[in-house]
Amino acid sequence: MEHSVYLLLVLSGLYALCSCLCPRYHFVNELKTWTEAQSYCRENYTDLATIDDLEEVQRMMELVGSSHNHKCAWIGLERGTSWKWQWSLADRDFYSEGSSEFRAWASGEPSDVNENCAHIDAMGQWFDAMCTSQLHFICYDGSANKFVRVSVEKTWREAQTYCRNQHTDLASVRTLTENQEIKNMLTGGEIVWIGLYEDNWKWSDSGSSSFRNWMQAKPDGGDCAALAFDESDRGQWDDRLCGTLLPFFCYSAGATLSWSHPSVSDFLLQQIRRMLIEKGMPEDVDVIWKKQPNGDNFSVKKKKKVKKGDRK
């Protein structure tokens, strides 16, 4: 009975996990303007694609075959009219309620409409600055749950790219404690980039994702965003005139339960390990999947049909 209850809890947690997995993306190889693509996606799926992180960018790129002659495809980002300060690290689970709104601006800041990136000084105060300024910067490393100071001068965009490639992202500062931690890493009159930036772009589905993956020197004039396919800029975003004819990405809300999805298999391993520890196993017990001959963690067996005469 105890094991049955525990299994039910595991499966309930698995259901909750799968209900919040990334949406399903769809590559539509038909040429449409951004507005036409938006209408198509809303009629046939949920909306033009909203993107939360680099993993979702990679999933979208895997959908693109070779049966097209275009260098990019529309996504659901368009230029809006209102400006908003937000964090480069867009993972909603990283922020507790209200923590993404923490600010430590110096008096009179932000002060300039043309200064759209934020840095922190050795006093722990924040200032807005031109994103093209060359500064040292602070990354956040999610695997070690720590800030990393990088003493190399880069523009804000270059610093963002570096942090995403080497760690997790530019640093988000959610509390006074984290602000003090970064302050203690600085010396003298040093100022460093953090992950706060301002823009006026919005998602078609009114999503709150602050994730951006622009090419260098972009956006520079277009009002609608497209995901690039070519090797030099693969997965990065370009701004285009919204009337340009391009293929596009839609998304479907919700998630399809897949036992092979890494999030699902990792979740099950964690729950099994927890159950073993509760039953007396050492806390450093290592639990891994035994791979099937085809490389999958699980094999699905078809249930044999029971003949009417054999049913008990």
Short mmCIF file of the C-alpha atoms (twelve columns), coordinates in Angstrom:
data_MODEL
# 
_entry.id   MODEL 
# 
loop_
_atom_site.group_PDB 
_atom_site.id 
_atom_site.type_symbol 
_atom_site.label_atom_id 
_atom_site.label_alt_id 
_atom_site.label_comp_id 
_atom_site.label_asym_id 
_atom_site.label_seq_id 
_atom_site.Cartn_x 
_atom_site.Cartn_y 
_atom_site.Cartn_z 
_atom_site.pdbx_PDB_model_num 
ATOM 1   C CA . MET A 1   0.000   0.000   0.000   1 
ATOM 2   C CA . GLU A 2   2.829   2.402   0.952   1 
ATOM 3   C CA . HIS A 3   4.620   1.840   -2.351  1 
ATOM 4   C CA . SER A 4   1.381   2.390   -4.288  1 
ATOM 5   C CA . VAL A 5   0.805   5.745   -2.565  1 
ATOM 6   C CA . TYR A 6   4.379   6.800   -3.282  1 
ATOM 7   C CA . LEU A 7   4.066   5.810   -6.934  1 
ATOM 8   C CA . LEU A 8   0.878   7.887   -7.157  1 
ATOM 9   C CA . LEU A 9   2.719   10.910  -5.741  1 
ATOM 10  C CA . VAL A 10  5.570   10.426  -8.225  1 
ATOM 11  C CA . LEU A 11  3.154   10.222  -11.142 1 
ATOM 12  C CA . SER A 12  1.239   13.270  -9.857  1 
ATOM 13  C CA . GLY A 13  4.496   15.200  -9.757  1 
ATOM 14  C CA . LEU A 14  5.363   13.913  -13.221 1 
ATOM 15  C CA . TYR A 15  2.018   15.163  -14.528 1 
ATOM 16  C CA . ALA A 16  2.712   18.602  -13.029 1 
ATOM 17  C CA . LEU A 17  6.175   18.573  -14.604 1 
ATOM 18  C CA . CYS A 18  4.906   17.635  -18.043 1 
ATOM 19  C CA . SER A 19  2.115   20.222  -17.913 1 
ATOM 20  C CA . CYS A 20  4.726   22.979  -17.778 1 
ATOM 21  C CA . LEU A 21  7.208   21.592  -20.294 1 
ATOM 22  C CA . CYS A 22  8.127   23.711  -23.271 1 
ATOM 23  C CA . PRO A 23  5.466   24.220  -25.939 1 
ATOM 24  C CA . ARG A 24  5.450   22.352  -29.242 1 
ATOM 25  C CA . TYR A 25  6.882   24.330  -32.140 1 
ATOM 26  C CA . HIS A 26  5.836   24.024  -35.781 1 
ATOM 27  C CA . PHE A 27  7.844   25.210  -38.787 1 
ATOM 28  C CA . VAL A 28  5.516   26.389  -41.560 1 
ATOM 29  C CA . ASN A 29  7.297   26.539  -44.899 1 
ATOM 30  C CA . GLU A 30  4.892   29.000  -46.519 1 
ATOM 31  C CA . LEU A 31  5.811   32.580  -47.400 1 
ATOM 32  C CA . LYS A 32  3.801   35.176  -45.491 1 
ATOM 33  C CA . THR A 33  4.200   38.631  -44.017 1 
ATOM 34  C CA . TRP A 34  4.568   38.761  -40.226 1 
ATOM 35  C CA . THR A 35  0.903   39.729  -39.775 1 
ATOM 36  C CA . GLU A 36  -0.285  36.982  -42.148 1 
ATOM 37  C CA . ALA A 37  1.895   34.463  -40.287 1 
ATOM 38  C CA . GLN A 38  0.411   35.629  -36.981 1 
ATOM 39  C CA . SER A 39  -3.132  35.075  -38.299 1 
ATOM 40  C CA . TYR A 40  -2.220  31.625  -39.657 1 
ATOM 41  C CA . CYS A 41  -0.699  30.516  -36.339 1 
ATOM 42  C CA . ARG A 42  -3.673  31.766  -34.339 1 
ATOM 43  C CA . GLU A 43  -6.098  29.947  -36.621 1 
ATOM 44  C CA . ASN A 44  -4.191  26.646  -36.761 1 
ATOM 45  C CA . TYR A 45  -2.156  26.478  -33.554 1 
ATOM 46  C CA . THR A 46  -1.852  28.914  -30.634 1 
ATOM 47  C CA . ASP A 47  0.233   31.832  -31.912 1 
ATOM 48  C CA . LEU A 48  3.535   32.800  -33.502 1 
ATOM 49  C CA . ALA A 49  6.408   31.322  -31.510 1 
ATOM 50  C CA . THR A 50  7.428   32.787  -28.170 1 
ATOM 51  C CA . ILE A 51  10.930  31.732  -27.027 1 
ATOM 52  C CA . ASP A 52  12.210  31.449  -23.449 1 
ATOM 53  C CA . ASP A 53  15.805  30.227  -23.770 1 
ATOM 54  C CA . LEU A 54  18.562  28.813  -25.979 1 
ATOM 55  C CA . GLU A 55  17.268  25.237  -25.560 1 
ATOM 56  C CA . GLU A 56  14.026  26.264  -27.231 1 
ATOM 57  C CA . VAL A 57  15.994  27.959  -30.019 1 
ATOM 58  C CA . GLN A 58  17.790  24.652  -30.610 1 
ATOM 59  C CA . ARG A 59  14.506  22.732  -30.682 1 
ATOM 60  C CA . MET A 60  13.196  25.099  -33.334 1 
ATOM 61  C CA . MET A 61  16.327  24.803  -35.461 1 
ATOM 62  C CA . GLU A 62  15.947  21.020  -35.470 1 
ATOM 63  C CA . LEU A 63  12.561  21.436  -37.170 1 
ATOM 64  C CA . VAL A 64  14.029  23.244  -40.158 1 
ATOM 65  C CA . GLY A 65  14.856  20.918  -43.029 1 
ATOM 66  C CA . SER A 66  16.557  21.725  -46.313 1 
ATOM 67  C CA . SER A 67  13.355  22.232  -48.323 1 
ATOM 68  C CA . HIS A 68  13.483  26.044  -48.270 1 
ATOM 69  C CA . ASN A 69  15.539  28.795  -49.864 1 
ATOM 70  C CA . HIS A 70  15.376  31.374  -47.105 1 
ATOM 71  C CA . LYS A 71  17.860  32.443  -44.456 1 
ATOM 72  C CA . CYS A 72  15.374  33.041  -41.649 1 
ATOM 73  C CA . ALA A 73  11.768  32.611  -40.466 1 
ATOM 74  C CA . TRP A 74  9.379   34.784  -38.478 1 
ATOM 75  C CA . ILE A 75  9.000   34.380  -34.717 1 
ATOM 76  C CA . GLY A 76  6.411   36.128  -32.536 1 
ATOM 77  C CA . LEU A 77  8.474   39.165  -31.494 1 
ATOM 78  C CA . GLU A 78  7.564   42.640  -32.737 1 
ATOM 79  C CA . ARG A 79  8.528   46.172  -31.818 1 
ATOM 80  C CA . GLY A 80  6.101   47.814  -29.396 1 
ATOM 81  C CA . THR A 81  5.658   51.347  -28.094 1 
ATOM 82  C CA . SER A 82  6.424   50.980  -24.365 1 
ATOM 83  C CA . TRP A 83  9.903   50.427  -22.921 1 
ATOM 84  C CA . LYS A 84  10.602  48.039  -20.042 1 
ATOM 85  C CA . TRP A 85  13.635  47.104  -17.930 1 
ATOM 86  C CA . GLN A 86  14.045  43.330  -17.663 1 
ATOM 87  C CA . TRP A 87  16.628  40.628  -17.033 1 
ATOM 88  C CA . SER A 88  18.610  38.755  -19.679 1 
ATOM 89  C CA . LEU A 89  18.045  35.485  -17.789 1 
ATOM 90  C CA . ALA A 90  14.395  34.771  -18.614 1 
ATOM 91  C CA . ASP A 91  13.827  31.533  -16.633 1 
ATOM 92  C CA . ARG A 92  10.643  32.197  -14.620 1 
ATOM 93  C CA . ASP A 93  11.565  29.539  -12.041 1 
ATOM 94  C CA . PHE A 94  14.695  31.534  -11.167 1 
ATOM 95  C CA . TYR A 95  12.646  34.352  -9.651  1 
ATOM 96  C CA . SER A 96  10.455  34.256  -6.561  1 
ATOM 97  C CA . GLU A 97  7.392   36.489  -6.533  1 
ATOM 98  C CA . GLY A 98  8.455   40.110  -7.041  1 
ATOM 99  C CA . SER A 99  12.215  39.386  -7.081  1 
ATOM 100 C CA . SER A 100 12.566  40.122  -10.798 1 
ATOM 101 C CA . GLU A 101 11.455  43.684  -10.001 1 
ATOM 102 C CA . PHE A 102 14.275  44.367  -7.510  1 
ATOM 103 C CA . ARG A 103 16.235  47.520  -8.415  1 
ATOM 104 C CA . ALA A 104 19.092  49.439  -6.779  1 
ATOM 105 C CA . TRP A 105 19.275  52.505  -9.020  1 
ATOM 106 C CA . ALA A 106 21.455  55.413  -7.923  1 
ATOM 107 C CA . SER A 107 19.627  58.699  -7.330  1 
ATOM 108 C CA . GLY A 108 18.361  60.110  -10.632 1 
ATOM 109 C CA . GLU A 109 18.812  56.831  -12.521 1 
ATOM 110 C CA . PRO A 110 17.919  55.597  -15.059 1 
ATOM 111 C CA . SER A 111 18.612  58.937  -16.672 1 
ATOM 112 C CA . ASP A 112 18.893  58.676  -20.463 1 
ATOM 113 C CA . VAL A 113 16.506  57.261  -23.079 1 
ATOM 114 C CA . ASN A 114 19.483  56.165  -25.196 1 
ATOM 115 C CA . GLU A 115 21.166  54.251  -22.354 1 
ATOM 116 C CA . ASN A 116 19.482  50.851  -22.312 1 
ATOM 117 C CA . CYS A 117 21.860  48.613  -20.346 1 
ATOM 118 C CA . ALA A 118 22.662  48.614  -16.630 1 
ATOM 119 C CA . HIS A 119 25.927  48.435  -14.707 1 
ATOM 120 C CA . ILE A 120 26.739  48.371  -10.999 1 
ATOM 121 C CA . ASP A 121 29.531  50.308  -9.245  1 
ATOM 122 C CA . ALA A 122 31.682  49.479  -6.217  1 
ATOM 123 C CA . MET A 123 29.099  51.178  -3.977  1 
ATOM 124 C CA . GLY A 124 26.387  48.767  -5.132  1 
ATOM 125 C CA . GLN A 125 24.501  51.438  -7.088  1 
ATOM 126 C CA . TRP A 126 23.090  50.874  -10.566 1 
ATOM 127 C CA . PHE A 127 23.399  53.200  -13.555 1 
ATOM 128 C CA . ASP A 128 22.098  53.078  -17.118 1 
ATOM 129 C CA . ALA A 129 24.703  53.244  -19.873 1 
ATOM 130 C CA . MET A 130 25.141  52.900  -23.621 1 
ATOM 131 C CA . CYS A 131 25.100  49.171  -24.394 1 
ATOM 132 C CA . THR A 132 28.107  49.633  -26.677 1 
ATOM 133 C CA . SER A 133 30.337  50.763  -23.782 1 
ATOM 134 C CA . GLN A 134 33.233  48.414  -22.999 1 
ATOM 135 C CA . LEU A 135 33.086  47.172  -19.380 1 
ATOM 136 C CA . HIS A 136 33.979  44.215  -17.194 1 
ATOM 137 C CA . PHE A 137 30.925  42.132  -16.258 1 
ATOM 138 C CA . ILE A 138 29.358  39.633  -13.862 1 
ATOM 139 C CA . CYS A 139 28.024  36.274  -15.064 1 
ATOM 140 C CA . TYR A 140 25.754  33.898  -13.181 1 
ATOM 141 C CA . ASP A 141 26.713  30.203  -13.190 1 
ATOM 142 C CA . GLY A 142 23.608  28.130  -12.528 1 
ATOM 143 C CA . SER A 143 25.474  24.826  -12.145 1 
ATOM 144 C CA . ALA A 144 27.455  26.233  -9.203  1 
ATOM 145 C CA . ASN A 145 24.800  28.759  -8.134  1 
ATOM 146 C CA . LYS A 146 27.318  31.592  -7.943  1 
ATOM 147 C CA . PHE A 147 28.338  34.885  -9.551  1 
ATOM 148 C CA . VAL A 148 31.485  34.977  -11.693 1 
ATOM 149 C CA . ARG A 149 33.445  38.187  -12.222 1 
ATOM 150 C CA . VAL A 150 34.978  38.507  -15.704 1 
ATOM 151 C CA . SER A 151 37.757  41.088  -15.973 1 
ATOM 152 C CA . VAL A 152 37.632  41.466  -19.747 1 
ATOM 153 C CA . GLU A 153 36.098  44.539  -21.376 1 
ATOM 154 C CA . LYS A 154 33.134  43.832  -23.621 1 
ATOM 155 C CA . THR A 155 29.965  45.531  -24.792 1 
ATOM 156 C CA . TRP A 156 26.797  44.469  -22.986 1 
ATOM 157 C CA . ARG A 157 25.771  42.210  -25.895 1 
ATOM 158 C CA . GLU A 158 29.236  40.634  -26.101 1 
ATOM 159 C CA . ALA A 159 29.188  40.076  -22.339 1 
ATOM 160 C CA . GLN A 160 25.765  38.420  -22.629 1 
ATOM 161 C CA . THR A 161 27.055  36.053  -25.331 1 
ATOM 162 C CA . TYR A 162 30.133  35.192  -23.272 1 
ATOM 163 C CA . CYS A 163 28.103  34.436  -20.141 1 
ATOM 164 C CA . ARG A 164 25.631  32.266  -22.046 1 
ATOM 165 C CA . ASN A 165 28.443  30.290  -23.685 1 
ATOM 166 C CA . GLN A 166 30.665  29.897  -20.609 1 
ATOM 167 C CA . HIS A 167 28.179  29.926  -17.726 1 
ATOM 168 C CA . THR A 168 24.408  30.527  -17.698 1 
ATOM 169 C CA . ASP A 169 23.758  34.209  -18.399 1 
ATOM 170 C CA . LEU A 170 24.613  37.714  -17.288 1 
ATOM 171 C CA . ALA A 171 23.896  38.200  -13.589 1 
ATOM 172 C CA . SER A 172 20.372  38.860  -12.365 1 
ATOM 173 C CA . VAL A 173 20.261  40.660  -9.008  1 
ATOM 174 C CA . ARG A 174 17.136  39.699  -7.081  1 
ATOM 175 C CA . THR A 175 17.786  40.875  -3.528  1 
ATOM 176 C CA . LEU A 176 19.844  43.279  -1.400  1 
ATOM 177 C CA . THR A 177 21.945  40.284  -0.341  1 
ATOM 178 C CA . GLU A 178 22.866  39.459  -3.945  1 
ATOM 179 C CA . ASN A 179 23.530  43.146  -4.629  1 
ATOM 180 C CA . GLN A 180 25.922  43.224  -1.654  1 
ATOM 181 C CA . GLU A 181 27.606  40.029  -2.882  1 
ATOM 182 C CA . ILE A 182 28.395  41.603  -6.248  1 
ATOM 183 C CA . LYS A 183 29.439  44.875  -4.580  1 
ATOM 184 C CA . ASN A 184 31.999  42.929  -2.520  1 
ATOM 185 C CA . MET A 185 33.505  41.526  -5.722  1 
ATOM 186 C CA . LEU A 186 34.400  44.992  -7.019  1 
ATOM 187 C CA . THR A 187 37.336  47.218  -6.156  1 
ATOM 188 C CA . GLY A 188 38.021  50.954  -6.315  1 
ATOM 189 C CA . GLY A 189 36.033  52.737  -8.988  1 
ATOM 190 C CA . GLU A 190 35.229  49.559  -10.935 1 
ATOM 191 C CA . ILE A 191 31.894  49.300  -12.755 1 
ATOM 192 C CA . VAL A 192 30.570  46.096  -14.349 1 
ATOM 193 C CA . TRP A 193 27.669  45.022  -16.527 1 
ATOM 194 C CA . ILE A 194 24.784  43.103  -14.981 1 
ATOM 195 C CA . GLY A 195 21.970  41.418  -16.914 1 
ATOM 196 C CA . LEU A 196 19.434  44.259  -16.771 1 
ATOM 197 C CA . TYR A 197 18.458  45.847  -20.072 1 
ATOM 198 C CA . GLU A 198 15.622  47.888  -21.532 1 
ATOM 199 C CA . ASP A 199 13.765  47.355  -24.783 1 
ATOM 200 C CA . ASN A 200 10.401  47.939  -26.436 1 
ATOM 201 C CA . TRP A 201 9.873   44.553  -28.072 1 
ATOM 202 C CA . LYS A 202 6.820   42.419  -27.245 1 
ATOM 203 C CA . TRP A 203 5.562   38.909  -27.993 1 
ATOM 204 C CA . SER A 204 2.540   38.239  -30.170 1 
ATOM 205 C CA . ASP A 205 0.892   36.145  -27.427 1 
ATOM 206 C CA . SER A 206 1.596   38.876  -24.815 1 
ATOM 207 C CA . GLY A 207 4.096   36.521  -23.152 1 
ATOM 208 C CA . SER A 208 6.447   37.952  -20.550 1 
ATOM 209 C CA . SER A 209 9.656   36.251  -21.731 1 
ATOM 210 C CA . SER A 210 12.603  38.655  -21.554 1 
ATOM 211 C CA . PHE A 211 14.839  36.289  -23.542 1 
ATOM 212 C CA . ARG A 212 16.483  37.891  -26.582 1 
ATOM 213 C CA . ASN A 213 19.087  36.406  -28.924 1 
ATOM 214 C CA . TRP A 214 19.862  39.201  -31.386 1 
ATOM 215 C CA . MET A 215 22.717  39.124  -33.869 1 
ATOM 216 C CA . GLN A 216 25.466  41.628  -33.179 1 
ATOM 217 C CA . ALA A 217 24.400  45.209  -34.055 1 
ATOM 218 C CA . LYS A 218 20.737  44.145  -34.169 1 
ATOM 219 C CA . PRO A 219 17.988  45.302  -34.010 1 
ATOM 220 C CA . ASP A 220 18.694  48.215  -36.319 1 
ATOM 221 C CA . GLY A 221 15.535  49.226  -38.169 1 
ATOM 222 C CA . GLY A 222 13.014  46.446  -38.729 1 
ATOM 223 C CA . ASP A 223 9.915   46.049  -36.571 1 
ATOM 224 C CA . CYS A 224 9.497   42.250  -36.647 1 
ATOM 225 C CA . ALA A 225 11.917  39.507  -35.582 1 
ATOM 226 C CA . ALA A 226 13.094  36.448  -37.517 1 
ATOM 227 C CA . LEU A 227 15.200  33.431  -36.519 1 
ATOM 228 C CA . ALA A 228 18.276  32.892  -38.744 1 
ATOM 229 C CA . PHE A 229 19.174  29.529  -40.342 1 
ATOM 230 C CA . ASP A 230 22.564  30.204  -41.945 1 
ATOM 231 C CA . GLU A 231 25.666  28.851  -40.199 1 
ATOM 232 C CA . SER A 232 27.254  32.230  -39.378 1 
ATOM 233 C CA . ASP A 233 24.216  33.482  -37.441 1 
ATOM 234 C CA . ARG A 234 22.417  30.197  -36.791 1 
ATOM 235 C CA . GLY A 235 19.762  30.540  -34.095 1 
ATOM 236 C CA . GLN A 236 20.285  34.277  -33.681 1 
ATOM 237 C CA . TRP A 237 17.625  36.870  -34.398 1 
ATOM 238 C CA . ASP A 238 17.395  39.493  -37.107 1 
ATOM 239 C CA . ASP A 239 14.942  42.387  -37.342 1 
ATOM 240 C CA . ARG A 240 13.139  42.638  -40.681 1 
ATOM 241 C CA . LEU A 241 10.476  44.789  -42.301 1 
ATOM 242 C CA . CYS A 242 7.189   43.180  -41.283 1 
ATOM 243 C CA . GLY A 243 5.940   43.070  -44.886 1 
ATOM 244 C CA . THR A 244 8.763   40.737  -45.971 1 
ATOM 245 C CA . LEU A 245 7.597   37.299  -47.149 1 
ATOM 246 C CA . LEU A 246 9.170   34.565  -44.996 1 
ATOM 247 C CA . PRO A 247 8.370   31.093  -43.600 1 
ATOM 248 C CA . PHE A 248 7.544   31.129  -39.899 1 
ATOM 249 C CA . PHE A 249 7.333   29.292  -36.579 1 
ATOM 250 C CA . CYS A 250 4.076   28.701  -34.701 1 
ATOM 251 C CA . TYR A 251 3.638   27.060  -31.323 1 
ATOM 252 C CA . SER A 252 0.992   24.928  -29.639 1 
ATOM 253 C CA . ALA A 253 0.266   25.508  -25.968 1 
ATOM 254 C CA . GLY A 254 0.762   22.663  -23.530 1 
ATOM 255 C CA . ALA A 255 3.105   19.716  -23.828 1 
ATOM 256 C CA . THR A 256 3.135   16.179  -25.139 1 
ATOM 257 C CA . LEU A 257 4.150   13.610  -22.498 1 
ATOM 258 C CA . SER A 258 7.250   11.786  -23.667 1 
ATOM 259 C CA . TRP A 259 9.045   9.267   -21.468 1 
ATOM 260 C CA . SER A 260 12.256  9.955   -23.389 1 
ATOM 261 C CA . HIS A 261 12.198  13.684  -22.622 1 
ATOM 262 C CA . PRO A 262 15.287  14.510  -20.448 1 
ATOM 263 C CA . SER A 263 13.155  16.446  -17.955 1 
ATOM 264 C CA . VAL A 264 10.875  13.431  -17.467 1 
ATOM 265 C CA . SER A 265 13.640  10.845  -17.045 1 
ATOM 266 C CA . ASP A 266 15.634  13.156  -14.740 1 
ATOM 267 C CA . PHE A 267 12.545  13.783  -12.621 1 
ATOM 268 C CA . LEU A 268 11.904  10.053  -12.230 1 
ATOM 269 C CA . LEU A 269 15.538  9.420   -11.259 1 
ATOM 270 C CA . GLN A 270 15.343  12.104  -8.578  1 
ATOM 271 C CA . GLN A 271 12.153  10.625  -7.137  1 
ATOM 272 C CA . ILE A 272 13.551  7.070   -7.151  1 
ATOM 273 C CA . ARG A 273 16.749  8.250   -5.443  1 
ATOM 274 C CA . ARG A 274 14.717  10.098  -2.823  1 
ATOM 275 C CA . MET A 275 12.642  6.979   -2.118  1 
ATOM 276 C CA . LEU A 276 15.790  4.842   -1.752  1 
ATOM 277 C CA . ILE A 277 17.326  7.302   0.717   1 
ATOM 278 C CA . GLU A 278 14.106  7.326   2.746   1 
ATOM 279 C CA . LYS A 279 14.369  3.518   2.890   1 
ATOM 280 C CA . GLY A 280 17.880  3.659   4.382   1 
ATOM 281 C CA . MET A 281 20.226  3.866   1.381   1 
ATOM 282 C CA . PRO A 282 23.285  6.201   1.726   1 
ATOM 283 C CA . GLU A 283 22.656  9.816   0.679   1 
ATOM 284 C CA . ASP A 284 25.363  9.584   -2.006  1 
ATOM 285 C CA . VAL A 285 23.602  6.682   -3.736  1 
ATOM 286 C CA . ASP A 286 23.866  7.027   -7.523  1 
ATOM 287 C CA . VAL A 287 20.856  6.065   -9.642  1 
ATOM 288 C CA . ILE A 288 21.118  5.713   -13.422 1 
ATOM 289 C CA . TRP A 289 18.963  4.258   -16.182 1 
ATOM 290 C CA . LYS A 290 19.866  0.980   -17.838 1 
ATOM 291 C CA . LYS A 291 19.740  1.798   -21.525 1 
ATOM 292 C CA . GLN A 292 17.617  -0.275  -23.907 1 
ATOM 293 C CA . PRO A 293 19.314  -1.739  -27.027 1 
ATOM 294 C CA . ASN A 294 17.968  1.203   -29.063 1 
ATOM 295 C CA . GLY A 295 19.526  3.718   -26.637 1 
ATOM 296 C CA . ASP A 296 16.256  4.743   -24.952 1 
ATOM 297 C CA . ASN A 297 15.675  4.676   -21.195 1 
ATOM 298 C CA . PHE A 298 12.315  2.957   -21.576 1 
ATOM 299 C CA . SER A 299 10.780  0.320   -23.818 1 
ATOM 300 C CA . VAL A 300 7.065   0.211   -24.463 1 
ATOM 301 C CA . LYS A 301 5.462   -3.210  -24.795 1 
ATOM 302 C CA . LYS A 302 2.159   -3.595  -26.562 1 
ATOM 303 C CA . LYS A 303 -0.508  -5.128  -24.374 1 
ATOM 304 C CA . LYS A 304 -1.723  -8.490  -25.650 1 
ATOM 305 C CA . LYS A 305 -5.381  -8.638  -26.481 1 
ATOM 306 C CA . VAL A 306 -7.315  -10.942 -24.169 1 
ATOM 307 C CA . LYS A 307 -9.768  -13.212 -25.874 1 
ATOM 308 C CA . LYS A 308 -13.289 -13.055 -24.550 1 
ATOM 309 C CA . GLY A 309 -13.188 -16.651 -23.368 1 
ATOM 310 C CA . ASP A 310 -9.922  -16.139 -21.476 1 
ATOM 311 C CA . ARG A 311 -11.047 -13.084 -19.449 1 
ATOM 312 C CA . LYS A 312 -11.318 -13.785 -15.729 1 
# 
